[in-house]
Amino acid sequence: MAYLLSMFLFADPECLDGIPQYSDIIGWRSCESDRIMGRLGKRQRRRSSPWPELPADLGGLILHLLQCHIDRLRFGSVCRQWRLVERQQRRDLPPPLPLIWLGGQTFQIPAGGELRRFRTDGVDVLRRVSSLCHGRFDGWLLSHRHGDDFSKCFLVNPLTGATIEMPLRLDDGTKIDRFPMRKIIVCSPDLVAALLWVWGSSVAFYRPVAPSWSACRPSDGRGRGVCVDIAVHRGKLYALNDDDGLFVHEVSAAAAGVPKASRVVEHAITPQPPAAAANNPAGLLQTRRYLVASSTGSKLLMVKWMIPSRRHPDNPTDGVALKVFEADLEEGRWTEVSSLDNGEALFVGGCCSKAVRLTGSDRRFQENCVYIIGHDFFGYCYDAMPSYASYDLGSGTVSQVVLDRMPVIWSALMMGWFFPQEQV
């Protein structure tokens, strides 16, 4: 089994039987695969491939061992028979693990540290000019064409080439910059929501082809505070502030299909006195909050990651704590939970958070754990910036992971989870 896995993972796309539908988007080959293929003579490369003879049931077993979406695509690119097996097994496969965005178009596989690169130079709107990638949100990259007048930016799906062009202007005429977009959610092909660092923090909505965004200013509602995260739950957009307050934003269709952010924002959960305040009179804790829907869509969860602002580099995990709360929308309160349901694990970060159901086949990623991206855990760079940290809700154990190929020093604003997806 290990031999079969290693052979197709190092396969050269030029030698594959059939058209490698993703080879023009994803940089496949690692240095190791280049060395292996360099040892093969041209005569050996031209021999008929034995891979189509692999039994379909064995191919299905191999697919279930692959937790990276890219590796599953590579499996389907080996030959036509394997591509058919991948399509047949797709619905039964567990959700793939995310990638780690390292800035630009470079990503890292968290299970082994291999680097991958998504190329967007083949995307129509970006093909004729050089493009710059400024962020990632779920399975989308935020790009800007070099030489544009900064009046628009683009969301690009690197797997499908789908793009969403967005203006950098609000409905009141205010110009915005692509960098204040703290978080973007593609709710549907017809609706995009964003958390903007405009007027402190604002929730905004956009429909493709509309001339501007519709934003709801913090001053439009009392006691909203500073919004720190947003998430879609049961068809509604929820916003979390820096005081554990939860708000519901409604969207109404105005003339010409332009979305209109409702000026009446429902207060779903009233802020509760933080428990940490009583035990932390000196105010030495920094609290990071994340809003994430469960994988089944039945629950809306808040993750609170409390970090001592004064830590020693030799023991950065000392004093950190994490709690997970479920939103009780009927009672209007948060309820702390001690475990996650349905074999879930949470991957959280400033620009993207998601619940993933794990099978337990990889000991490095287990259910009932929360995985925090490196810069969110540390807040600043040590000499060896970890790729991510994990918190076991059962034991309360905090662990940090430094991947073999991780740069020694990395910008605190670059890293983030990325979930490749082939459709909205």
N, C-alpha and C positions, 0 to 999 in steps of 0.2 A: 504493500500500500504506500509506504513512504517513497519507494522508488518511482511509482507512477506519479505521485504528486510532484516530486522534484523534476521529473522529465517534462511534464506539460507546463509547469510554472516557469521553466527556463526556455520554453519553445520560442523559436524565432518566427515572428509573424510572416516573414517573407517565404517561409517554408511550409506554411499552413495550407491545408487542403480547403479551399474556399476563400471567400473574401473576409478578412478580419475587420468586421464592421466598426470596431472601436479603435483600431490601431492608428488611425489618423487623428484621434483626439487625445489618446492617453499614451504617454511615454512608457512603453512596456518594459524594455530590457534593463536589467541591472548589470553591473560590472561583471558579476559572476556568470550570468548567462552569456555575455559577450565572449568571455574567455572559453566557455564550454563550446559555443558554436564555432569559435575560431579554430578549434581543433578538428572539426569535421571537414573532410574534403568535399569538393563540389560533387564528386561522383556519389558519395554517401548521402548527400542532401537530396539528390534526385531519385533515390530509391523510393519505391512505393511505401507509403506510410502504414504502419501496423495499427495505428490508433483506432480506426473504425471498427476493428475486431473486438474492442473492449465491450464486454456485456453491459447492457443498459442498467441492470441492477447494481453492478459494481460502480458504474459511473455515478449513479445516484448516491451511493455511500460516500464516494469521494466528494461530491458536491456538498453534502451535509457537514463535512469536516472543514469546509472553507468558510471562514467568517468574514472575509473581506470581499466587498462587492466587486472590486477590480479583479480579484482572482477568479470569481465566478464568471466574469465576462471573458477572461482569458481561457477558461475551461471551454466555453462555447465557441472559441475561435480556433481550437485545435483542428477540428474537422467538422464536416456536416453532421455526422452521426452524433458527435458530442454536443453540437449546437442544438440538435433535436432533443437530446436528453436534458439539457439545461432548461429548455423551454417547457418540457413536460414536468420537470421537478420544481419550477420556479415558485409556484403557489404554495408548495409544501415546505419550502426552505425556511429556516428561522431567519429573523431580521439580521442583516449584516452589521458588523461593527463599524463605527465611524472611522474616518481618517482624521489626521491632525494636520490642519492647515499651518504652514510655516511662512506664509507671506507670498505674494505674487501668485504664481501658478504651481508652487511646489507643495507636496503633501507627503505625509509619512504614515506608514501602516503601523498602528499601535501594537499589533501582535508581535512584530519582529523588527521594526525599525527601518524597513526598506523605504527608500524614497521613490515617489512617483510624481509625474508632472502632467498636468492637464494642459493641453494646448488649445487655445481659442483663436488661433490665427486663421482657421478655416471658417469661422463664423462670418456671415455675410456683412453685417454692420461693422465688423472690426477688421475685415480682411485687408482693406486698402491702406489702412494707417496703423501705426503701432498703438497698442492699447496698454493701459495700466490697470492692474487689479488692486483694488483698495480694501476688499473685505469679502467675507463669505457668510452666507446665511442659509442654514439648512443644507440644501443641495445646489445653491446658486452662488455665483461669483459676481461681485459688484465691480464693474469695469468702466473706464472712461477712455475715450479716444484722444490720444495725444494730438494737440492742435485744435481741438474743439474750443468753442467759446465758453465752456463751463456752464452751458445752459441745460445740459442733459447728461444723463448717465445711463448705464445699461446693466440689467441683470442677465447673466448668461448661465445656462445649464450646460456644463462642459461635456456631458454625456450625449445629449441630444442635439445641442446647438441651438436650442430654443432661446429666444431673447425677449426681454421686456424693456422697452425704451421708456425712461421716466424723466420728466422735466424737473429742474432744480428751482422750482417756484411754488409758493403757496397761493391759495385762492385770494388772499388779500394783497398780492403783488410782492410779498417779501421773497427775496432771493435766498436760497439755502445752498449749502455746500454739501458735497457727497460725504464728507467726513463726519458731520453731525448725525448721520444715520447710524444710530447705535445698534438697532436691530430691525430687520425687515422680515416680514412673513408673507409669502405668496399664498393667500387664503384660497384662491381659485384662479383659473385663467383670466377672470374678469375683475379681480380685486386684490390689491396689495395693501398691506398695513405696515406702518413703520413707527418706531420710537425715535423721535428726533431730539437732539440737544438744541432746541430752539425755544426761546423764552424760558429757559431753565430745563424743561422737558415737556414734550408734546407728543400726543398720539395723532397720527395722520393717516389718511386713506387716499388711495389712488386707483383709478380705473384706466387700463391701457387706452391710449389715444386721447385721453383728457388733457387739457392744457395746463393743469396744475394739480397740486395736492390740496386736500381739505384737512385742515388741522384743528384740533381742539386745544385751545390754550389752557394752561393751568388756572388762569384767572377766571375761566368760564365756569368753574365749580369751586365751591369753598372746601377747604380742608383736604385738597387732593395731594398736597405735598409734591415731592419730587418722584416722578415715575422712574422705576429702575428696571422693569421688565414687562413684557407682554406675552400673551399666549392665547391660542384659539381653543375654546372648549365648548362642545355641543353647539357649534355654529355661531358663537358669540366671541367677541374679542374682550379679554380681561386684561386689566393693567394693575400692576403691583407697585405701591409706592415705598418709600424708604422708612415707613413706620408700620409696615405690615397691613396697610389699608388696601382693599381690593375694590376695583371699580369695573363696571360693565359699560362698554361703548357700543352704542347702536349706530348703524349706518343706514341712511335713507338715500334713495336714488333721486337726484335733482334733475333739472333739465339737461337734455343731451347726454344722459347717462353718467353725469359727473357725480361721484359719491359726495355726500354731505355728512361731515362728522356732527353728530347730535350735540347740541349745546347742553342737553340735560343728560348728565352722566349718573347712572345709578350707583349708589354706594352699596356694594354687595357685602363687604365685611368692614366693620369699624375697627380701627387700630386698637390693639390690646397692649397693656403695659408690658414692655419686654422683661422677661425673667432675668436676663443677664445683667440688667441695670443694678439690681440689688446686690449681686455678687461681684460687681465690678465698679465700685464707687469712683475709682480713679479714671475710668473711661479709657482703659487700655485695650479694649477689644474693637476690632474692625469687623463689621458684619456685612457679608455679601448675600444678596437674596436672588433667588431664581424661581421662575414660574414655569411649570412644565405639566402637561397633561399626561395621564397614564397611557400605556400602550393600547389599552382597550377603549380609551376615551371616556371611561366611567367616572374618573376622578381628576380633580385639579389639585396639584400639589405645589407646595412652596418649600424650597430648600434654603435653610439658613446656615451659612458657613461662617463661623465666628473665629476670627484670627487675632491673636495678640499682636498689637502694633509693635511691640518690642520683643524680638526673638533673636536667639543666637544662631548664626549660620550653621554651627555644628549640630544643632538639634532643632531644626525648623518646625518639626511637628509637635513640639512641646506646647501644651496649653490650647491647641486648636480643638474645636468642638463642632459638631454638625447635628442639626435636627431637621426632621421632615414633618410637615403639617399637611393635612387634608382640608380643603375648603368645604365647610358645611354651609352651603348656600341657603338652605332653609332657615337655619338658626342664625346665620350671619356671623360665624366665628370660625377660627382655626382650631383643628383638633390634631394634636400630635400623634403620629403613628410610629410604631416601633419596628415595623417591617413592611416590605413591599409585596404586592400580590402578583400572582401569575408568573413567577420566575423573573420578575423585572429587575433591571438595574437602571440607574439614572446617569446620564452623561450631561453635565452642566457646564456652561460657560457664558460669558457675557453676551455673545452674539448668537448663540445657538444652544438649546437644551432639548433633550429628547429622552423618552423612556424606551428602553429596548428589552425585549424578552430574550433571555439567554438560555442556552440549552445545557450549559455546564461542561461542554466538551473541551473547553480551554480553561485550564486552571488559573490563568492570569486574569480572566474576566468571569466573575461569578454573580449570581443573582443576589438581591438584597444588599447591594453595594451602591455607593454613589462615587462616580469618577469625575474629578474636577480637573479642568485643564490647567497646565503648569503655572501660567502667569496669574490666573485667578486665585490659585492656592498661595503663591508666594508674594505676589504684588510687586516684586522687584527681583532683579537677577542676582543670583549667587554665582560663584565660580562655575558651578555645574547645575544649570537650570533643569530641573526634572521635566519630563514631558507631560506627566499628569500625576495626580495623587488619587488615592482611593480611600474611602471610608466605609468600613463594614458596620452596618447598622446593628448586626447581632452582637458583635464583640466590642464595638467601639474602637477598633484598631485603625490607625491611620498609617498608610504606606505611601511611599513615593517611588516613582519609576523613572529611571533615566535610560532612554533607549541608546543602544550602542552607537548609533550614527547621529545622535543629537548634537548640535553645535554646543561648544562649551559655554559660550555666552550668547544669549538670545534676547531680542527686544521683548519687553514686557507687553507690547501691544500687538504682536504678530500672531501668536498661537491661537488656535481655536478648533473646535470640533467641526467636522464637515461630513454630511450624510449624502453621498451620491444617490441620485434618484433619476429614473428614466421617464417620469411623468409627474405632473403637478399633483 
